[in-house]
């Protein structure tokens, strides 16, 4: 998702750009990813535990596929290579060693307020950092893309668990409803749709959409009408349908992932934070709450004037957002 946003921003400025997914180098990619996604979605405790043990993402890469890719990149002469993950660090530093042309042309865009787990055990080497937001300096430096403008907000709250549906968001649905908020709920499997729910709307990430395969399309979002799932949104080659939902809702409830912060910033939508997955998501929440751009759920639930609180957060987000450059401009 962030790679796609950056690609579109670069293209709008006259640059050509390609996306390469680390998962493309995995053996038996689709099976491994779907099984992991389902297990993390079903058990948040398992997902949290997995982030406390050494990751095997690097070991999952097929060495022959990595060697072939390195040869292709060495001959391509890209003006810059950008990574969103420390899992690429060893590969990219190796590329720069074998092809000195790339020594000052490799960048990392950080989507979290502190260095994520993917960088654990990785040498930065020649990789140059572009921080979107940083807890240490309590500052937001740039965003992925420009806003499409501000539209009128409903009193609905968007509820989701990120791309894999991870977190405690399902436990908050009734509590938010009891406080008078209708919800737009993202589900991840058809059986999660509640047919007789008259208060909330349900949307589903299209199970046929594969990350990295449709490299010019945002994830397809479906909505259920009369028991039939049908496409939601307009041109998914240009507009992210999830952001379309965010732009019309008063707030979003989700875990404090880097993608949620990015969406919050672009759409000027306050975040009500659920439980974090790991330490850098906690840092994300700390930064957003200290800057008055989001709130943890307990503080929101105990507030006497929640709508005014969210409105003030939205105004702060708009003021910050309207002065920020895009990451593409920082890169250029």
PADO-105749 format. One record per residue (C-alpha): residue number from 1; residue in three letters; x, y, z. Coordinates in Angstrom, 2 decimals. Example, Ala and Ser with C-alpha at 12.3 -4.5 7.8 and 13.67 -1.06 7.14 Angstrom:
<nodes>
+-----+-----+---------+---------+---------+
:   n : res :       X :       Y :       Z :
+-----+-----+---------+---------+---------+
:   1 : ala :   12.30 :   -4.50 :    7.80 :
:   2 : ser :   13.67 :   -1.06 :    7.14 :
+-----+-----+---------+---------+---------+
</nodes>
This chain:
<nodes>
+-----+-----+---------+---------+---------+
:   n : res :       X :       Y :       Z :
+-----+-----+---------+---------+---------+
:   1 : unk :    0.00 :    0.00 :    0.00 :
:   2 : unk :    2.61 :    2.66 :    0.89 :
:   3 : unk :    4.73 :    1.57 :   -2.06 :
:   4 : unk :    1.74 :    2.01 :   -4.36 :
:   5 : unk :    1.03 :    5.48 :   -2.95 :
:   6 : unk :    4.66 :    6.53 :   -3.43 :
:   7 : unk :    4.70 :    5.08 :   -6.96 :
:   8 : unk :    1.64 :    7.12 :   -7.96 :
:   9 : unk :    3.11 :   10.30 :   -6.47 :
:  10 : unk :    6.38 :    9.79 :   -8.36 :
:  11 : unk :    4.52 :    9.11 :  -11.60 :
:  12 : unk :    2.51 :   12.32 :  -11.15 :
:  13 : unk :    5.86 :   14.13 :  -11.07 :
:  14 : unk :    7.13 :   12.56 :  -14.28 :
:  15 : unk :    9.07 :    9.58 :  -12.93 :
:  16 : unk :    8.57 :    5.94 :  -13.85 :
:  17 : unk :    8.51 :    3.50 :  -10.93 :
:  18 : unk :    8.26 :   -0.25 :  -10.35 :
:  19 : unk :    7.18 :   -2.21 :   -7.27 :
:  20 : unk :    8.93 :   -5.38 :   -6.10 :
:  21 : unk :    7.44 :   -7.34 :   -3.18 :
:  22 : unk :    9.69 :   -9.34 :   -0.88 :
:  23 : unk :    6.99 :  -12.01 :   -0.76 :
:  24 : unk :    7.46 :  -12.59 :   -4.50 :
:  25 : unk :   10.76 :  -14.24 :   -3.57 :
:  26 : unk :    9.15 :  -16.70 :   -1.15 :
:  27 : unk :    8.71 :  -20.32 :   -2.04 :
:  28 : unk :    5.00 :  -21.28 :   -1.97 :
:  29 : unk :    4.15 :  -17.64 :   -1.41 :
:  30 : unk :    0.34 :  -17.66 :   -1.49 :
:  31 : unk :   -0.11 :  -20.63 :    0.85 :
:  32 : unk :    2.35 :  -19.32 :    3.42 :
:  33 : unk :    0.84 :  -15.83 :    3.49 :
:  34 : unk :   -2.80 :  -16.94 :    3.64 :
:  35 : unk :   -2.17 :  -19.45 :    6.44 :
:  36 : unk :   -0.26 :  -16.86 :    8.50 :
:  37 : unk :   -2.87 :  -14.16 :    7.85 :
:  38 : unk :   -5.74 :  -16.42 :    8.94 :
:  39 : unk :   -4.01 :  -17.56 :   12.13 :
:  40 : unk :   -3.12 :  -13.99 :   13.15 :
:  41 : unk :   -6.64 :  -12.77 :   12.31 :
:  42 : unk :   -8.22 :  -15.49 :   14.44 :
:  43 : unk :   -5.90 :  -15.11 :   17.43 :
:  44 : unk :   -4.53 :  -11.69 :   18.35 :
:  45 : unk :   -2.49 :  -13.24 :   21.17 :
:  46 : unk :   -0.70 :  -15.45 :   18.65 :
:  47 : unk :    0.02 :  -12.43 :   16.45 :
:  48 : unk :    1.49 :  -10.52 :   19.42 :
:  49 : unk :    3.59 :  -13.50 :   20.43 :
:  50 : unk :    4.99 :  -13.87 :   16.92 :
:  51 : unk :    6.34 :  -10.31 :   17.10 :
:  52 : unk :    8.35 :  -11.17 :   20.21 :
:  53 : unk :   10.41 :  -13.90 :   18.59 :
:  54 : unk :   13.03 :  -13.62 :   15.82 :
:  55 : unk :   11.42 :  -13.27 :   12.42 :
:  56 : unk :   12.03 :  -15.71 :    9.61 :
:  57 : unk :   11.12 :  -13.40 :    6.73 :
:  58 : unk :   14.69 :  -13.28 :    5.45 :
:  59 : unk :   15.07 :  -17.05 :    5.62 :
:  60 : unk :   11.87 :  -17.52 :    3.58 :
:  61 : unk :   13.49 :  -15.93 :    0.52 :
:  62 : unk :   14.56 :  -18.29 :   -2.26 :
:  63 : unk :   18.34 :  -17.66 :   -2.72 :
:  64 : unk :   18.17 :  -18.26 :   -6.48 :
:  65 : unk :   15.30 :  -15.80 :   -6.86 :
:  66 : unk :   17.24 :  -13.21 :   -4.83 :
:  67 : unk :   20.37 :  -13.72 :   -6.98 :
:  68 : unk :   18.35 :  -13.26 :  -10.18 :
:  69 : unk :   16.73 :  -10.10 :   -8.84 :
:  70 : unk :   20.11 :   -8.67 :   -7.82 :
:  71 : unk :   21.41 :   -9.20 :  -11.34 :
:  72 : unk :   18.34 :   -7.52 :  -12.82 :
:  73 : unk :   18.67 :   -4.49 :  -10.54 :
:  74 : unk :   22.39 :   -4.16 :  -11.20 :
:  75 : unk :   21.68 :   -3.88 :  -14.91 :
:  76 : unk :   18.62 :   -1.65 :  -14.63 :
:  77 : unk :   20.31 :    1.53 :  -13.41 :
:  78 : unk :   17.40 :    2.87 :  -11.33 :
:  79 : unk :   17.90 :    6.44 :  -10.14 :
:  80 : unk :   16.82 :    5.34 :   -6.67 :
:  81 : unk :   15.68 :    2.25 :   -4.80 :
:  82 : unk :   13.28 :    2.72 :   -1.88 :
:  83 : unk :   12.41 :    0.15 :    0.75 :
:  84 : unk :    9.62 :    0.24 :    3.32 :
:  85 : unk :   11.04 :   -2.71 :    5.27 :
:  86 : unk :   14.30 :   -3.60 :    7.00 :
:  87 : unk :   13.91 :   -7.14 :    5.69 :
:  88 : unk :   15.41 :   -5.79 :    2.44 :
:  89 : unk :   18.47 :   -4.26 :    4.19 :
:  90 : unk :   20.92 :   -7.13 :    3.73 :
:  91 : unk :   19.91 :   -7.62 :    0.11 :
:  92 : unk :   20.18 :   -3.91 :   -0.74 :
:  93 : unk :   23.52 :   -3.40 :    1.00 :
:  94 : unk :   24.80 :   -6.45 :   -0.87 :
:  95 : unk :   23.57 :   -4.90 :   -4.11 :
:  96 : unk :   25.46 :   -1.68 :   -3.36 :
:  97 : unk :   28.65 :   -3.64 :   -2.59 :
:  98 : unk :   28.50 :   -5.51 :   -5.88 :
:  99 : unk :   27.24 :   -2.50 :   -7.85 :
: 100 : unk :   28.74 :    0.74 :   -6.41 :
: 101 : unk :   26.43 :    2.78 :   -8.65 :
: 102 : unk :   23.74 :    2.27 :   -5.99 :
: 103 : unk :   25.81 :    3.31 :   -2.97 :
: 104 : unk :   24.04 :    6.67 :   -2.52 :
: 105 : unk :   20.77 :    5.75 :   -4.23 :
: 106 : unk :   19.09 :    3.49 :   -1.64 :
: 107 : unk :   16.50 :    4.91 :    0.77 :
: 108 : unk :   14.24 :    3.63 :    3.52 :
: 109 : unk :   10.86 :    5.27 :    4.13 :
: 110 : unk :    9.82 :    4.63 :    7.72 :
: 111 : unk :    6.07 :    4.27 :    8.27 :
: 112 : unk :    6.39 :    4.00 :   12.05 :
: 113 : unk :    7.45 :    6.55 :   14.68 :
: 114 : unk :   10.44 :    4.40 :   15.67 :
: 115 : unk :   12.49 :    1.76 :   13.88 :
: 116 : unk :   10.29 :   -1.28 :   13.31 :
: 117 : unk :   11.05 :   -4.90 :   14.09 :
: 118 : unk :   12.04 :   -5.55 :   10.47 :
: 119 : unk :   15.26 :   -3.60 :   11.13 :
: 120 : unk :   16.24 :   -5.71 :   14.14 :
: 121 : unk :   19.60 :   -7.34 :   13.43 :
: 122 : unk :   19.95 :   -5.45 :   10.13 :
: 123 : unk :   22.83 :   -3.11 :    9.34 :
: 124 : unk :   21.71 :    0.16 :    7.79 :
: 125 : unk :   24.92 :    0.30 :    5.76 :
: 126 : unk :   24.49 :    2.74 :    2.89 :
: 127 : unk :   20.70 :    3.01 :    3.27 :
: 128 : unk :   19.53 :    6.60 :    3.83 :
: 129 : unk :   16.49 :    7.21 :    6.07 :
: 130 : unk :   13.36 :    9.17 :    5.24 :
: 131 : unk :   11.22 :    9.43 :    8.39 :
: 132 : unk :    7.56 :   10.27 :    7.89 :
: 133 : unk :    7.04 :   10.82 :   11.60 :
: 134 : unk :    9.38 :   10.37 :   14.53 :
: 135 : unk :    8.64 :    9.89 :   18.22 :
: 136 : unk :   12.08 :   10.99 :   19.39 :
: 137 : unk :   11.69 :   14.47 :   17.92 :
: 138 : unk :    7.88 :   14.55 :   18.39 :
: 139 : unk :    7.45 :   15.68 :   14.80 :
: 140 : unk :    5.64 :   14.73 :   11.57 :
: 141 : unk :    7.92 :   15.34 :    8.59 :
: 142 : unk :    6.00 :   14.24 :    5.48 :
: 143 : unk :    3.10 :   12.14 :    4.23 :
: 144 : unk :    2.67 :    9.63 :    1.43 :
: 145 : unk :    0.29 :   11.57 :   -0.77 :
: 146 : unk :   -1.70 :   14.76 :   -0.99 :
: 147 : unk :   -5.26 :   14.92 :    0.28 :
: 148 : unk :   -8.15 :   14.91 :   -2.15 :
: 149 : unk :   -9.81 :   17.54 :    0.03 :
: 150 : unk :  -12.16 :   17.56 :    2.99 :
: 151 : unk :  -15.73 :   16.37 :    2.69 :
: 152 : unk :  -18.60 :   16.57 :    5.15 :
: 153 : unk :  -18.37 :   13.98 :    7.92 :
: 154 : unk :  -21.03 :   11.60 :    9.09 :
: 155 : unk :  -21.17 :   10.53 :   12.73 :
: 156 : unk :  -19.99 :    7.05 :   11.78 :
: 157 : unk :  -16.76 :    5.40 :   12.90 :
: 158 : unk :  -14.72 :    3.16 :   10.61 :
: 159 : unk :  -13.59 :   -0.01 :   12.40 :
: 160 : unk :  -10.88 :   -2.30 :   11.01 :
: 161 : unk :   -7.83 :   -4.38 :   11.85 :
: 162 : unk :   -5.43 :   -3.32 :    9.10 :
: 163 : unk :   -4.70 :   -5.39 :    6.02 :
: 164 : unk :   -4.82 :   -8.70 :    7.89 :
: 165 : unk :   -7.65 :   -7.92 :   10.31 :
: 166 : unk :   -5.48 :   -8.08 :   13.42 :
: 167 : unk :   -6.42 :   -6.59 :   16.79 :
: 168 : unk :   -9.17 :   -6.17 :   19.34 :
: 169 : unk :  -11.48 :   -4.19 :   17.04 :
: 170 : unk :  -14.24 :   -6.83 :   17.03 :
: 171 : unk :  -14.53 :   -6.52 :   20.81 :
: 172 : unk :  -15.33 :   -2.80 :   20.52 :
: 173 : unk :  -18.23 :   -2.96 :   18.07 :
: 174 : unk :  -21.01 :   -3.29 :   20.67 :
: 175 : unk :  -19.33 :   -0.77 :   23.01 :
: 176 : unk :  -19.14 :    1.88 :   20.27 :
: 177 : unk :  -22.74 :    1.15 :   19.24 :
: 178 : unk :  -23.85 :    1.50 :   22.87 :
: 179 : unk :  -22.33 :    4.99 :   22.89 :
: 180 : unk :  -24.46 :    5.97 :   19.93 :
: 181 : unk :  -22.04 :    5.51 :   17.03 :
: 182 : unk :  -23.05 :    3.59 :   13.90 :
: 183 : unk :  -20.06 :    1.87 :   12.34 :
: 184 : unk :  -18.52 :    1.03 :    9.00 :
: 185 : unk :  -16.94 :   -2.36 :    9.73 :
: 186 : unk :  -14.28 :   -4.02 :    7.59 :
: 187 : unk :  -14.60 :   -7.81 :    7.63 :
: 188 : unk :  -12.08 :  -10.20 :    6.17 :
: 189 : unk :  -14.14 :  -13.33 :    5.55 :
: 190 : unk :  -17.79 :  -13.62 :    4.39 :
: 191 : unk :  -18.89 :  -15.48 :    7.52 :
: 192 : unk :  -18.10 :  -12.38 :    9.61 :
: 193 : unk :  -20.94 :  -10.43 :    8.00 :
: 194 : unk :  -23.94 :   -9.95 :   10.34 :
: 195 : unk :  -27.03 :   -9.95 :    8.17 :
: 196 : unk :  -29.57 :   -8.70 :   10.70 :
: 197 : unk :  -27.45 :   -5.75 :   11.92 :
: 198 : unk :  -29.53 :   -2.61 :   11.26 :
: 199 : unk :  -27.08 :   -0.15 :   12.82 :
: 200 : unk :  -23.80 :   -0.90 :   11.06 :
: 201 : unk :  -22.56 :   -1.21 :    7.47 :
: 202 : unk :  -20.20 :   -4.02 :    6.46 :
: 203 : unk :  -17.40 :   -3.99 :    3.91 :
: 204 : unk :  -14.98 :   -6.74 :    2.95 :
: 205 : unk :  -11.52 :   -6.74 :    1.40 :
: 206 : unk :  -11.95 :   -8.69 :   -1.84 :
: 207 : unk :  -10.51 :  -12.20 :   -1.19 :
: 208 : unk :   -9.47 :  -12.37 :   -4.86 :
: 209 : unk :   -7.20 :   -9.33 :   -4.54 :
: 210 : unk :   -3.57 :  -10.37 :   -4.03 :
: 211 : unk :   -1.05 :   -7.84 :   -2.65 :
: 212 : unk :    1.65 :   -7.12 :   -5.18 :
: 213 : unk :   -0.06 :   -8.88 :   -8.06 :
: 214 : unk :   -2.26 :   -5.99 :   -9.17 :
: 215 : unk :    0.55 :   -3.47 :   -8.84 :
: 216 : unk :   -1.41 :   -0.45 :  -10.02 :
: 217 : unk :   -4.60 :   -1.16 :   -8.07 :
: 218 : unk :   -5.51 :   -0.37 :   -4.50 :
: 219 : unk :   -7.15 :   -3.25 :   -2.60 :
: 220 : unk :  -10.66 :   -3.87 :   -3.83 :
: 221 : unk :  -13.38 :   -3.28 :   -1.27 :
: 222 : unk :  -16.77 :   -4.98 :   -1.43 :
: 223 : unk :  -20.05 :   -3.97 :    0.18 :
: 224 : unk :  -23.03 :   -6.24 :    0.85 :
: 225 : unk :  -26.37 :   -5.28 :   -0.66 :
: 226 : unk :  -29.34 :   -7.65 :   -0.33 :
: 227 : unk :  -26.99 :  -10.51 :    0.49 :
: 228 : unk :  -24.74 :   -9.92 :   -2.52 :
: 229 : unk :  -21.17 :   -8.63 :   -2.28 :
: 230 : unk :  -20.48 :   -5.95 :   -4.88 :
: 231 : unk :  -17.63 :   -3.47 :   -5.55 :
: 232 : unk :  -17.44 :   -0.30 :   -3.47 :
: 233 : unk :  -15.70 :    2.86 :   -4.61 :
: 234 : unk :  -14.75 :    4.33 :   -7.95 :
: 235 : unk :  -11.54 :    3.78 :   -9.95 :
: 236 : unk :   -9.26 :    1.63 :   -7.75 :
: 237 : unk :   -6.33 :    2.49 :  -10.02 :
: 238 : unk :   -6.61 :    6.07 :   -8.78 :
: 239 : unk :   -8.47 :    6.11 :   -5.48 :
: 240 : unk :   -8.06 :    3.93 :   -2.39 :
: 241 : unk :  -11.63 :    2.83 :   -1.44 :
: 242 : unk :  -10.68 :    2.46 :    2.23 :
: 243 : unk :   -9.67 :    6.13 :    2.25 :
: 244 : unk :  -13.00 :    7.02 :    0.68 :
: 245 : unk :  -14.67 :    5.52 :    3.75 :
: 246 : unk :  -12.30 :    7.33 :    6.11 :
: 247 : unk :  -12.91 :   10.69 :    4.45 :
: 248 : unk :  -16.61 :   10.55 :    5.23 :
: 249 : unk :  -16.43 :    9.15 :    8.80 :
: 250 : unk :  -15.87 :   11.05 :   12.03 :
: 251 : unk :  -13.07 :    8.73 :   13.24 :
: 252 : unk :  -11.37 :    5.38 :   12.72 :
: 253 : unk :  -10.90 :    2.65 :   15.35 :
: 254 : unk :   -7.85 :    0.45 :   14.73 :
: 255 : unk :   -4.58 :   -0.71 :   16.18 :
: 256 : unk :   -1.80 :    1.91 :   15.88 :
: 257 : unk :   -0.07 :    0.61 :   12.75 :
: 258 : unk :    1.99 :    2.85 :   10.48 :
: 259 : unk :   -0.56 :    2.53 :    7.67 :
: 260 : unk :   -3.31 :    3.76 :    9.99 :
: 261 : unk :   -1.24 :    6.84 :   10.88 :
: 262 : unk :   -0.65 :    7.53 :    7.20 :
: 263 : unk :   -4.35 :    7.23 :    6.34 :
: 264 : unk :   -5.25 :    9.39 :    9.34 :
: 265 : unk :   -2.91 :   12.12 :    8.16 :
: 266 : unk :   -3.96 :   12.14 :    4.50 :
: 267 : unk :   -7.68 :   12.16 :    5.31 :
: 268 : unk :   -7.44 :   14.25 :    8.52 :
: 269 : unk :   -9.34 :   11.53 :   10.38 :
: 270 : unk :   -8.73 :   11.11 :   14.14 :
: 271 : unk :   -7.80 :    7.64 :   15.39 :
: 272 : unk :   -9.28 :    5.86 :   18.38 :
: 273 : unk :   -6.54 :    3.39 :   19.18 :
: 274 : unk :   -7.02 :   -0.24 :   20.04 :
: 275 : unk :   -4.39 :   -2.45 :   21.60 :
: 276 : unk :   -0.98 :   -2.32 :   19.94 :
: 277 : unk :    0.67 :   -5.33 :   18.34 :
: 278 : unk :    4.23 :   -4.52 :   19.40 :
: 279 : unk :    6.55 :   -1.81 :   20.76 :
: 280 : unk :    6.77 :    0.42 :   17.69 :
: 281 : unk :    2.98 :    0.51 :   17.39 :
: 282 : unk :    2.93 :    1.71 :   20.99 :
: 283 : unk :    5.33 :    4.48 :   19.92 :
: 284 : unk :    2.96 :    5.34 :   17.07 :
: 285 : unk :    0.08 :    5.71 :   19.52 :
: 286 : unk :    2.20 :    7.79 :   21.90 :
: 287 : unk :    3.15 :   10.24 :   19.14 :
: 288 : unk :   -0.41 :   10.65 :   17.83 :
: 289 : unk :   -1.95 :   11.08 :   21.29 :
: 290 : unk :    0.74 :   13.54 :   22.46 :
: 291 : unk :    0.15 :   15.66 :   19.33 :
: 292 : unk :   -3.60 :   15.56 :   19.93 :
: 293 : unk :   -4.36 :   13.63 :   16.73 :
: 294 : unk :   -5.77 :   10.50 :   18.34 :
: 295 : unk :   -6.84 :    8.97 :   21.62 :
: 296 : unk :   -6.81 :    5.60 :   23.31 :
: 297 : unk :  -10.19 :    3.91 :   23.63 :
: 298 : unk :  -10.56 :    4.26 :   27.40 :
: 299 : unk :  -10.02 :    8.03 :   27.25 :
: 300 : unk :  -12.50 :    8.32 :   24.41 :
: 301 : unk :  -15.11 :    6.20 :   26.18 :
: 302 : unk :  -14.86 :    8.25 :   29.39 :
: 303 : unk :  -15.00 :   11.64 :   27.64 :
: 304 : unk :  -18.10 :   13.76 :   28.29 :
: 305 : unk :  -18.05 :   15.38 :   24.83 :
: 306 : unk :  -16.62 :   12.85 :   22.38 :
: 307 : unk :  -17.78 :   14.55 :   19.18 :
: 308 : unk :  -16.14 :   17.87 :   20.13 :
: 309 : unk :  -12.95 :   16.00 :   21.07 :
: 310 : unk :  -12.86 :   14.32 :   17.65 :
: 311 : unk :  -13.62 :   17.61 :   15.90 :
: 312 : unk :  -10.67 :   19.33 :   17.58 :
: 313 : unk :   -8.38 :   16.44 :   16.59 :
: 314 : unk :   -9.54 :   16.73 :   13.00 :
: 315 : unk :   -8.74 :   20.45 :   12.93 :
: 316 : unk :   -5.22 :   19.75 :   14.22 :
: 317 : unk :   -4.73 :   17.07 :   11.58 :
: 318 : unk :   -5.87 :   19.45 :    8.84 :
: 319 : unk :   -3.47 :   22.18 :   10.00 :
: 320 : unk :   -0.50 :   19.80 :   10.09 :
: 321 : unk :   -1.39 :   18.00 :    6.87 :
: 322 : unk :   -1.81 :   21.15 :    4.79 :
: 323 : unk :    1.79 :   22.22 :    5.49 :
: 324 : unk :    3.51 :   18.88 :    4.85 :
: 325 : unk :    5.50 :   17.79 :    1.79 :
: 326 : unk :    5.03 :   14.36 :    0.24 :
: 327 : unk :    7.60 :   11.61 :    0.72 :
: 328 : unk :    8.06 :   11.68 :   -3.08 :
: 329 : unk :    9.27 :   15.28 :   -2.83 :
: 330 : unk :   11.68 :   14.37 :   -0.04 :
: 331 : unk :   13.03 :   11.54 :   -2.16 :
: 332 : unk :   13.42 :   13.69 :   -5.28 :
+-----+-----+---------+---------+---------+
</nodes>
